[in-house]
Amino acid sequence: MGLVSADDDSARITFPPPFIYLGILLLGLLADWLLGFSLPLTTAVRIGALVLPIAAGAALLLAAQTRFTRAKTDVKPWKTSSAIVSHGVYSFTRNPMYLGMALVYLGLALGLASPTPLVLLPVVLAVIQTQVIAREERYLAGKFGEEYRGYTARVRRWL
């Protein structure tokens, strides 16, 4: 049972993807706190490593949200999709929201000089890929057919 109730016409995601990123980040931060692990980064490096990825991630998230709003389709993967969004940021990555969340996660881990979340980032991405993106792709291919398959042929999944 998930945290949200998925529409029948949806990718059937029942656990919000931001919670996957947040949950694993918090587990990594807790592990580092309990074990006393820390990256040997100067304050200046930590600030830069915090600000740059978070700013880039936030920009991607905002651009993606804007495109969904313009297309009049729901951003939540447990809701019905009414359109394929393929312009703007979606013309160079099919998953700018998940990429944006990964950049925010990376910035927080680096800014907090916490190594365990960095080691866990590939796990987060694997969970997002297998439990979220794969379901979304099956749903969109089934719903939009050739239009979606053409889009996937033109635009990479991540970058």
C-alpha positions in Angstrom: 0.0 0.0 0.0 1.4 3.4 -0.9 1.1 6.9 0.5 -1.2 8.1 -2.3 -4.1 6.6 -4.2 -3.3 6.2 -7.9 -5.8 7.0 -10.6 -6.8 3.9 -12.6 -5.5 5.7 -15.7 -2.0 6.5 -14.4 1.5 5.1 -14.1 0.2 3.6 -10.8 3.0 5.2 -8.7 1.8 5.1 -5.1 4.9 6.5 -3.3 5.8 10.1 -4.2 9.3 10.2 -5.8 10.5 13.2 -3.7 10.0 11.0 -0.6 12.4 8.4 -2.1 15.1 11.0 -2.5 14.4 12.5 0.9 14.2 9.2 2.8 17.5 7.9 1.5 19.2 11.2 2.0 18.0 11.3 5.6 19.1 7.7 6.2 22.6 8.6 4.8 22.8 11.7 6.9 21.8 9.8 10.1 24.4 7.1 9.4 27.1 9.7 9.0 26.0 11.4 12.2 26.0 8.2 14.1 29.3 7.0 12.7 31.0 10.4 12.8 31.7 10.3 9.0 32.4 13.6 7.2 34.0 14.7 4.0 37.1 16.9 4.5 35.8 19.9 2.6 36.5 23.6 3.3 33.6 25.9 4.0 34.0 27.6 0.6 33.9 24.3 -1.2 30.9 23.1 0.9 29.0 26.3 0.1 29.8 26.1 -3.6 28.9 22.4 -3.7 25.6 23.2 -1.9 24.6 26.2 -4.0 25.4 25.2 -7.5 23.7 21.8 -7.7 20.7 23.0 -5.8 20.3 26.0 -8.0 20.6 23.9 -11.1 18.2 21.3 -9.7 15.7 23.9 -8.7 15.8 25.5 -12.1 15.2 22.1 -13.8 12.2 21.4 -11.4 10.7 24.9 -12.1 11.2 24.6 -15.8 9.6 21.1 -15.8 6.7 22.2 -13.6 6.1 25.2 -15.9 5.9 22.9 -19.0 3.4 20.6 -17.3 1.3 23.6 -16.3 1.3 24.9 -19.9 0.3 21.5 -21.2 -2.5 21.3 -18.7 -1.4 17.9 -17.4 -0.8 16.8 -13.8 2.8 16.6 -12.6 2.0 13.8 -10.1 2.8 10.4 -11.5 -0.2 8.8 -9.7 -2.6 11.0 -11.7 -3.8 10.7 -15.2 -1.5 12.1 -17.9 -3.3 14.1 -20.6 -0.4 15.1 -22.8 3.2 14.2 -23.7 5.4 17.1 -22.7 8.3 17.3 -25.1 9.3 21.0 -25.4 11.6 23.2 -23.3 13.6 21.2 -20.8 11.9 18.1 -22.0 13.6 18.4 -25.4 16.9 17.4 -23.8 15.9 15.1 -21.0 12.8 13.0 -20.5 13.1 13.2 -16.7 14.1 16.7 -15.7 12.2 16.5 -12.4 14.1 13.4 -11.3 17.3 14.8 -12.5 16.5 18.1 -10.6 15.8 16.1 -7.5 19.1 14.2 -7.9 21.0 17.5 -8.1 19.3 18.9 -5.0 20.1 15.7 -3.2 23.7 15.9 -4.4 24.0 19.5 -3.3 22.7 18.8 0.2 25.0 15.8 0.6 28.0 17.8 -0.5 27.0 20.9 1.4 26.6 18.9 4.6 30.0 17.1 3.8 28.2 13.8 4.2 29.7 10.8 2.3 27.1 8.1 2.9 24.3 9.9 0.9 26.8 10.2 -2.0 27.4 6.4 -1.8 23.6 5.9 -1.7 22.8 8.2 -4.7 23.2 5.3 -7.2 20.7 3.3 -5.1 18.3 6.2 -5.2 18.6 6.5 -9.0 18.2 2.7 -9.4 15.0 2.8 -7.3 13.7 5.8 -9.3 14.6 4.1 -12.6 13.0 0.7 -11.8 10.1 1.7 -9.6 9.0 5.1 -11.1 10.4 5.8 -14.5 9.9 2.3 -15.9 6.3 2.4 -14.8 5.8 5.8 -16.3 7.3 4.7 -19.5 5.1 1.7 -19.8 2.0 3.8 -19.0 2.9 6.6 -21.5 3.8 4.1 -24.3 0.4 2.3 -23.7 -1.6 5.6 -23.6 0.1 7.7 -26.3 1.6 5.0 -28.5 3.7 6.1 -31.4 3.8 9.7 -30.2 5.6 8.7 -27.0 7.8 6.1 -28.8 8.9 8.8 -31.2 9.7 11.1 -28.3 11.8 8.4 -26.5 13.7 7.9 -29.8 14.6 11.6 -29.9 15.3 12.4 -26.3 17.5 10.6 -23.8 16.1 9.4 -20.5 18.5 11.3 -18.2 20.9 13.4 -20.2 
